[in-house]
Each structure stands twice: as structure tokens, then as C-alpha cells.
């Protein structure tokens, strides 16, 4: 099997994600499989590991973590790399930024992808007091894992989190433990003597807000106890001031880490955002009882009253009581430690990685099924296909400038956007009454207000909605509120019996647009939920990354060009079952060329006028009316036809 691994973290930065990837590579090499790793570039990164080449992707340092890198390459770069390697499956290790692009690249190449949920990024944003981004992080996680062929959750709690976000195809896959390295025999009495104290209470992990190490203040002045902290991070100086009697050892790894853990009497873990808790397994393997918060991964790893205690999340008095119980009872510590050691002996990395290969095989099978379904239905498998009439008779397009057709002029100067072109495709099946209510600069409130009211008066049987971009680029945006408002409008349209086509807003493939990527991802995920709940057709533009390419964008770099409008129209035609839409699109594209303009003209024609309007509180659509506020007939005759009576 050929396995490509796209990881958010790799050497020289050692953490749980990197450790898992190294174990997977070791297992793949041992069993004769080929591997290729794509990871954020960092100083000191090896060129190969366990027989697998390591491809370094351009990266930026994560604020607050100088040694942690975030990959910045687009999905197209990853697609080129994957195409060259020809993988059977793409493993996404703790995907978020680079992993999202890896998921898109795998989708583009029709390769199965397996996403291992390893880091609760949403919880981290909340812990870092950037709650405004927590919802965006959650929706991005949901969207990413729904894109993957299969998702691996490390614990029952994380599986429930993902299910709550609407992710399906979840399988449990934990982490192995190196029982040869982490074992009771490594206990070092001389080391314990240097630390001091009768009972050693230890913590291992990053020293950062999301780990809640400051909660260990509750253990100060515990009689006869010495607190030993292993790890480093941005919170170290503050924690040393808060815990002046604790021993801070800094970052340890390898045998030094194993010796330190085995020399603890009690292992304590206060973090509430752990999807698994690898250090808890290593403590158990070392014969050390564990006290951990009763949330997340520890729920599956700590057996109350058998190998440790779980305390009530946030209850520091309960934390102190649980630790004091073990600190004061050597016999209980030994019994708990032995039980924990016995429990992890069957969780070797060899058996865990063997199960991972089984998940890879399942993902490949599921991908073949998905591809077959898409070929038959011309629609993404997880998007419910509504009951489609043999032929629509009344089509209305709602939206903003993209649907109005800016930057797509006809020979007579009139605008003809993607919806106009889609209407012509639909009319080829026998004529169509068509109205386009879209007006430039409009927002969700406009579609859900005047445009919706007019659409309901015209009683369509097909409605397309592409809206949200103008809301998402505002200084502040409430994405859940936008989605709720739009869903109410879609429910009203669906109640009339109309088929509704929801199109996710999209951005050009420009670096300047990247600041809005998370917002657009969150809104697109919300649209996916709306489509599923209302039985609407979803056109997920992320499934068509070519739409972001320069040739599909107009000279203002904000609106689609004629090429882009044609591209979107034919993709919509495919999904709606227009015969030979893909072939027609290829023929149409071969007859056109994209015309570009220089930077100077772009500033004078587009950028400066937009800035002037913003400074004066104006919008390009002020005072404009829809170009087709009532039905026009498209068919063999261009004469206006009467609107047919609606079928009961």
C-alpha cells in the first residue's frame, strides 16, 4: 500500500502528533508499505524517516510557539505532490490548516482520505480567550472531517463531539504506548532524592493556557508532597511565579522522559481539552496512578477506583482531595499503578497501527463506493438528492453581483452571469420562464427580505441562492445568525414545493483573500447543514478548486470572469441533471479566451472606486433594480410567453 501522510506537525518539534506519525512510519516500513510525508518546513527537519521521504512545505511560525510551524501551501501544491507519489490513501494527521488543503487535494485526485482527529482546536481558541473564533473553528473542523472519506476519533468523548458537529463515518482509533520505554523498572530513587519530598506529584505536557497547568496551584502546601513539572511553553514564566516550590525540568524526551515519569508517585493531568491523553497512557505503563479531569480523552483511559481518579472539571477542591487520597496511601498507589500497567500492555503501537491499516483499507472501499455514486448521481454523496421534476418551468435566481453577472458582458453590453447561462441550459430541455432578482452589493438580509418576497409572489419551481460573500468580508460577522436567517428563507421556499439550489460562496485563489478563508469555510459548513435539513441541493464550490484559478476571475479580481461564470453554470447544470452539461462546458471553454488587465488599470477602475464607496457609506448596488424582476421566456421563440399554471 502507498500511504501519503499530511501532518500539521513533524520533527524537530516533538509532540503527540509527531510521535504518532513516527510510529506509523515505523510500522509501514516494517510491513513493506511505501510512505511519503508532507509537513510544514522547519529548521532541522530530516529529509527522510523510516524509508519515507519528507517533503517540506513553506510555513509560518505560530504566534507564541516559535518552534511550531503552520503550512501555507495551497491545495494545488499538495495535489501536485500527491499526484507524483500516487498514493492509495492519504492520512491526515490532526488536520486543520495544512490538513484541510490535503483533504481538498485528495478529493481532487479521487483518493481516499483518513482524518485522525487529535487536537480539539475549538477548545484551544476558547481557552486562549478568542471565543469569537471558536464557532469558526468548530465549523471548519466539521467541514474538514465531512470532506474526509473516514474520520478516526481517539476517544468516545471526541467521537460524540464530532457527531454533534454533523460528522459521520467515525471510527474509534486510539494511540499506542511504548511499553518497552515506559515501564516501572525505570524508577530512579537518586533522581527522586534530588527533587525532594516524600511523595512526588508529576505533570508532563506543554506549559500553555489550554493545558490548565495553573490549576495545579490547588496542590500547593500538600503535606509531604513535591510537585514536578516536565515541559515547556509560553506559560512557563507565569507558572514558575505561581508555583515557586515546584521543580520545573523543562522539555524532556526519550529515556530521560521515561525515567522521570516512572519516578513519579502520582501523575496529574488538569487539561479539559484533550481528545485522548497520551501522557496518561505513558504514566500507566510506568506503573503510576493517574488523577485527571473527568472530561475528554481521560474518560476512556482512567478507571475510577481501579487505576486512578477522575475529578469534576473545574472543581479544584475535588482535584486536591483526589491527589491527597493517593499521596497519603502508598498501598493504594501501588494497587492503582499495577492495574494501570496491566491495562496498557495490549495497546502496543504495533497492534494500534495494524488497526490503522484496516481503516485505510475500509476508506479505499468507501471511496470506490462514493465515486460510483457520484458518477451515477452527479452530486456529492453526502448531499441528499431531492426529488427532481422531469423539467422545471419557472426558475428564479437570488443573490448579489455574482448572480447578477458582473464582469460577464454579452456582445450587446448586457450582463449574463452564471445563473443566466444555467437558465439557457435548462431552457434547452423545452423552454423556461426565468427571473433574476440579484443585485450587486446585496447581503443575506436582502435575499431573505425583498428578493424572497418577490420570489414567493412569482411562485417558482426552481430557485438558486448564492449569497453571503458581502456579509463575510465585513469587519464583524455573526455566522450562526446569518445561517439561521437564510435557513428560515429556504424553509419558506421549500414549503411552496420549489427545488432550492444552495451555492457556497467562494474566494479567488489570491493571498490577500486568505484572511477570509475561515469565515467562508464556516459559512459553507452551515449551508451544508441547511441543505441537509431542508432537502435542498448543495453546490459545494470547494469540490471545484479550479474555480479559484486566475482565469476564472474578472479584471477587478473580485468577480467571476466570463470563463468563471461559464464554469459555475456548467457545474450547476451537471448537478441538476442537464444532459451533456459537462461536454457542453468543455466545448464552450475551448471557444473562449480570458483577457487580463494590468495592475494600474485595476487600481483606477476597481480598487479606488470601491474604497471611495466604503468611505462614504455607499454600495455599488444602491438605487439599482433587478435586471429581470419578472419572468422572461427562454425557448425557441424569444417572444414573452404567459407563465404556466402551477401543477397541483
N, C-alpha and C positions, 0 to 999 in steps of 0.2 A: 504494500500500500504506500502511496505517496501522500505525505501529510505536510501541508503548509501551516505554519504556526504564526499568527499575527498577535503579538503581545504588546500590552501597554508598558511593560517594564522588563528590563533584562540587565545582565551584567554590564558594568560592575556594580550596579545598585541591587543589593540583595534584599528581597522581601518575600512574602508568601507567594506572590505571582511568579517571580523569578524562580523561586525554589521549585514550584510545581512544573514550570516549563523545563527546567533542567532534568527533573525526574522523568518527564515524558520523553525527552530526547534520549536519555539513557536507555529507557525501555524500548523505544523504537529501534535504536541501533542494535540492541541485544537480540531483537527478534527479526532482524533483517529488513526493516522498513526504511524507506527514504524520507528524509525530512528537510525542510527549508524554513528558516526563521526570519521574520520581518519585524524589526524592533526600532524604537527611537534611538538615533545616534547619540553616543556618549563617549567621552574620553576614557580610554581603557577598555572599550568593548572588544571582545575577541572576534576574530574573523570566522571561526568555526567552533563548533562544540559538539562532541559525541558524533562526529561524522557529518554534521549538518552545517552548511554554510550559513552565516549570519549576515543578513542584508540590513545595513544601517539606513534608516530613513531620516531625512532632515528633521530636527526637533528644536524645541524651545524649553528653557528651564521653567519648572513650575514655581510660581511665587511662594517663597517661604521654604522651599525644598530645592536648594541649588543643585543637588545631585539627581533630582528626579526630572526626567525629560518627557515631553509630550510631543508625539509625532505630528508633523504638519503636512505631510504629502497628501495630495488629492486621491480620490478613489481611482482615477485613471492611471496614476503611477503604480498603485498596487495591482491593478488589473494587468498591466504590462508584466510586472514581476511574476504574478501567478500564471499568466499565460505561458511564460517562458519555462516555468517549473512543471506545469501540467499536473496539478495535484488531483488526487481522488477526493480529498476532503480538506476543508480549511478550518483549523481550530482557532477560535478567537478567545484568547486568554484574558479574562477580566476586561472585556471590551467596553470602551466608552468613546474616546476620540479616534485614535488610530483604528480601533476595532470596528467602529461604525463604518469607516471607509473600507475596511476589509470585508465587512458584510456586503456592502454595495458592490465591491469588485467581484466577490464570489457570485452574487446574484447575476451580475452582468455576464459572467462566464458560464452560468448554469452549473456551478459546482456546489456540492453540499457544504453547508457551514454548520459548525457546532460551537455555540457560545457558552463559555463557562462563567457563570455569574459568581464573582469572587469578591467584589468590593461594592458596598452599599454607598454609592456616590451621593445619592439624595440625602442620606443621613449625614454625610460629611458636610454638605452645604448648609444644612440646618445647624450643625454643631459649630461651624465657622461663622454663624450669625449672618448668613446671606440667604435668609428664608425666601426672598423674592425669587431666587433661582432654584429652590427646592422642587417646586412644581415642574419647572422646565426640565430639571434633571430626571425626575420620575418619568415624565412623558418621553424623554429621549431614551431612557433605559427600556421602556415598554416598546417603543418603536423599533429599537435595535434588536431586541430579542424576538419580536414578532417577525422580523426580517430573516432571522437565522432559521435554518432548517430544524434545528433541535437546540434546546436550552438545557444546560446542566446546572442544577441548584445544589449547593453543598449541604443544605440542612432543610428540615421540614419548615422552619420559620421563613427562610428565604424563598422556598417554593410557594408558600402562602402569599408572601409579598408580591411575587411575580404574577400569581394567579389573580390577585386583586387588581393588578395593572392590566389585566387582559391578555397576558402571555399564555400561550398553550404549548403543547408538545414539550412539557417539562419532565426531565428525568433527574433522579437523585444521583449525584456523584460527589462523594466526599474527597478527602485528601488522605494520602498515605502518611505513615510516620516511619522515620528511620530508626527502628528499634535496635539496630546494631550500634548506632552512635549514642542515642538517648537511652540510658539504662542505669539502674540503681548503683551498679558497681563503680560508676564514675564519681560517687560522692567523695569529697576531699575535706577531711577534717582540718587540715592545716589552713586551707582557704577559709573555712568557717571561723577558725580562730582569729584570723586577720580581720574578718568582718565584725566580730564581737557579738555578744548577745547569746542568750540561751536557746532561743528559737528564731530561725531565720525565715522571714516572710518575703517572698520574692515576686517581682514583676518583670516580664520581658515584653518589649514592644516599642513602637515609636513613641516619642515624647511629643505628642501633638494634641490639640483640643479634642479631636474626635475619639481619642483613646480614654479620655476622662481620668487621666492619671492623678489629677488633683483630688479626686475622691479619696485617695489613699491617706489624705490628711486625717481621716477618721481613725486611722490606726496609730496615730502619734500617741506616745506615752503608754502603749500597751505593755503591761509589766513583763519584763524579761525578754522582749522581742526586739529584733533588729530588722529594719526594712532595707532590702537591697534591690536596686532598680537597674536593670540592664536595658540599654537602648539609648538612642539619641534623637534629636529633632528640635524643632523651633521653640518648644516649650521648656527646654531643659533648664535655662537660667531661672525662669519663674518658678519651676518646680523645686529647684535646689533652695531657693529662698523660702518656699513654703514648707519644705521638709529638710530642715538643716541637720537633723540627726540621721538621715538616710544615707546609705552608701550608693553612690552613683558610679557604675562601672563603665558607662559609655557603650558603644556598639561592640558586641561580641559575635563570633560565628564559629562554625566548625567545632572542634573538640573543646575549645575554651568555653563556648556557649553550653555545650552538653555537660561539662563539669560544673559550671555554675548552677544550672537547673537542678542537677542531681544533688547539689549541696543545700538546696532549699529544704525547709521543713513544711512550708505551706506555700502554694502558688496562688496568687490572687490576680483576678482579671476583672477590672471595673468597666471596660468599654461596652456600650449598649448597641453598637452598630456593626458588630462582627457577623458576617454571613456564615462563618464557620468557626474559627478559633484554633488554628494550627498549634499555637504555643500551649494550649490546654492538652492536646494530644501528646506533645513532647514532655510535658510535666508528668502526665500519667505513665508514659513509657519509662520515665526516670524514677517511678515509684513515689511520686509526690502528690499528695491530695490537693484538690483544687477548690477554691472559693471564687465563684463567678456570678455575674449579674444574670438574673433569670429572664434573659431576652436574647433572641437571635440564635446563632450557632451553638452557644453553650447548652441550650435546652436539649440538644441531641447528644452532647458529649459528657455531661456531668449527671451521674445518677445520684439523686438526693439520698443521703444517708448511707450510700454504698461506697462511692469513691470521691465524694466531695459534697459541697453545699452550694445551692443557688440562693442568692438573696434578692429581695424585692427591688426592682430597678429604681434607683434614685434614693433608696432608703439607706442612708449611711449608718444609722444606728444598727440596722439589721446586718450590714456588712461587718461592722465591728464585732457584733455578737457572734457571727458565724466564724470569723477568724479566731476570736478569743476561745471559742469552743475547741477548735483544733489545737491552738497554741498551748492550751492547758491540759491536753490529754495525749500523751505520747503513744499510748496503746491504740487509741482511735486513729491517730495519724498513720501508724504502721498498717492497720487493717485497711483503711481507705487507700493508702498508697499501693498495697499489694493488689487490691481489687482493680484499681485503675491500670496497673501494669499488665495484669492478665487480660483486661478488656481490649487493649490495643494490639495485642500480639497478632491478631488476624487482619490487621489493617496495614499490611505491608504495602510499599509503593508498587511492588510487582503485581499484586492482586488488584490494586486500585487502577493501575494503568492497563491491566488486562481488561477490566470492565470498560475503560475508556475506549479501547479498540472496538469493543462490542457496540458502543454508542456510535462510533464512526461508521460501522457497517450499517446500523439502523438508519443513520442520517442519509447515507448513499441510497438506500432503498426508498426512503421517503422522498428524496429529491427526484428520483425517477418517476414516482407517482405524481408529484407536483408538476413536473414538466409535461407529463402526459395529459394531466387535467388542463393545464394552461393551453396546450396545443388544441384541445377539443373545445375549450370554452373561451379562449382569447381573453382571459381575465385572471387576475391574481387569485390563487386557490382560496385564500382565507377571506376574500371578499364575497359575501353571498350574492349570487346572481339572481336578480329579481325576475319575475315573470315578464317576459318581453313580448309585446304585441307583434303581430306579423308586420305591421307598418304604422309608424307614428304619423299623425295628420297635423298636429299643432305643436310646434317647438318654440320655446321661449328661452333666450339666453339672458342671464342675470350676471352682473359683475361690474368691473371697473374698466380702466383703459385697456387692459389685456384683451378683454372680451369685446370692447368697442372696436379694437383693431388698430391702435396707434402704431405707427411705423410700418403699416402694411397697406400702402395705397394701391388702388386699382388704376388702370390706364386713364379713367376719367377723373381721377383725383379723389374719389370717394374711398373711405376706409373699408377694408374687407378682412376682418380678423379670423381667428381660428373657428369661432362659432359660425360665422358666415360660410366658411368653407365646409364645415361639418353639415350645415343645413343643405348645401348643394349636394353633398354626398347622399344625405338621407332622401332628398328630393328625387334622386336618380332612380329610386325604387317606385316612383309613381306620383310625384308631386307632394308639396308640403306647404302649409301655412306657417310663416316664420316671423317672429318679432324679436328684436334685440333691444333690451331695455338698459344695457350697460352704458355708464357714463364715466369718463376719466375722473380720477381722484376720489371716487366714492369708496365708502367703507362698509363694514358689516352692517352698521345701523341703517345705511341707505338701502342695502339689499333687503334687509328684514323689515323695512318701512315702506317707502313709496314704491320701490320696484316689486316687492312682494304683493302689495295691494293691487297694483296694476296687473300683475301676472294672474292673480286669482280671478280678476274680472274677465280675463281672456280665456280662462278655462283650458289650459294646455294639457296635452297628454305626455309631453316630454319637456323637462326643464334642466338646463345646465347652470351650475353655480360655481364660479371661480372668483373668490373674494378673500380678502384678509391681508394682502401684502401692505396696503396703505396703513392698516392698523398696526401691523407688526413692526414697522420701522419708526413708530412714534417713540418719544422719549420714554414713556411708561406705557405698559400694556398689561391688561388683565386677561390672560389667555383663557382660563376657565370661564370667565364671564362672556367673552366673545363666543366661545364654543356653545355655551348654553343658549345665548341669543339666537345663534344660527340654527341650532337644533330645533328650537321652537318654530322657526320659519319652515324648516324642512318637514317637520311633522304636519304642519298645515298644508303644505303642498302634497305630501303623500296621502293625506286624508281625502284629497279630491280624486285619487286614483292615478295621479301623474307619476311617471317614472322620473326620478331625480338623479342627475349625474353630478357628483361632487368631485371637483378637481382640486388637488392640493396646491397651494401657492408655491412658487419656486424662485430661486435666485440665479443670477448669472454666475458662471464659474470664474469670478474675479476675487482677488484677495480682499478688496475693500468690502465685499459682501459678506465675508466670513463672520463679522460681528453679529449678524442676524441669524446665523445658521441654527443656533439652539432654539430660538423663538419659532422659526419656521418648522423645525422638527417637532416641537411640542404641539404646534397647531395642527400639523399634519396627522399626528397621532390622535389628537382629539377628533379630527374629521373621520379617521378610521372607525372610531367608536360610534360616531353619529351614523355613519353608513351602515354599520352592523346592526344598530338598534332600530333604524328606520327602514331597513331594506332598500337602501339606495345603492347606486353603482358608484364605486370609488375609483377614480383615476389617480393613482399614486405616482406623481411625476418623478419621484426618486427611483422608480423602476426603469426610468428612461434617462440615465445620466447624460446622454448625448444632448439633451435639451439645454444643458448648461454651457455647451460649447459656443465659442465666439460667433460662429457663422449663423447661429440661430437668434442673435440679438441685434437690435437696430443700432443706428448710429448714436443714439443717446445712451446706449449701454444699460438701459433700464427696461425697455420694452422689447418684445419679440420682433424680429425682422419678418419679412415675408416667408423666409425659409423656416423660421421658428413657428409661425402660425400654421404653415402647411404641415410641419412635423406633428404638432399637437392635434390638429384636425384629423389627420390620418390615424394617429394612435387612438383617438376617441372613436373614430369610425370602426377600427378593429374591435374594440371592446363592445360596441353597440351592435356588432354583427353585420356591418355593411359588407356585402360581398366584394372580395378582392381589394379591400381598402389598403392593405399593405403593398400589394403590387401597384396600385394606383399611385400611392405615395412615392414609391421608388421611381416610377416613370415621371411623375411631376417634378421630383427633385432634380432629375437629370436634365430638365429643360430650363433650369434657373441658375443664376449665379448671384452670390452675395456681393454687394457694393459696400466698401468701407470708406470712412472719412478720417481725417487727421485729428490730432489732439486739439489743435487750436479751434477748429470748427466745432468740436464737441463742447468746448467751454463756452463759446459765444452763442451757440444755438440752443444748448440744453442745460448745462450746469448753472450758468449765471442767471438765466431766467427763473430756474427752479428756486435758487437761493432768494431772489427778489420776491417771489410769491410767498415764500415762507416768512420772510421778514415783515411782510405786510399782511400776514394772516389770510392769504388768499390761496385758492387751489385752482388747478387748470380746468376743473370741471364746473366752476362757478358759472351759473347762468346758462349752461348747456342743457339740451334736452336729448332724449334718446333718439338714435337715428331711425329706429323702427319702433315707434310707440304703439303701433297696431300691426296686425298681420299683413304681410305681403305674401303673394303666392309665388312659389318656385316650382316650375314644372315645364312642360312642353310649350305652354303658352305663357308669355310674360304678363298677360292681362290679369288684373285683380280678380280673384275668384271669391265667391262667398265662403265664409267659414262653415264647414260641415257641422251638422248637429252632432253633439257628443253621443257616443254609443252608450246605452244603458248598462 
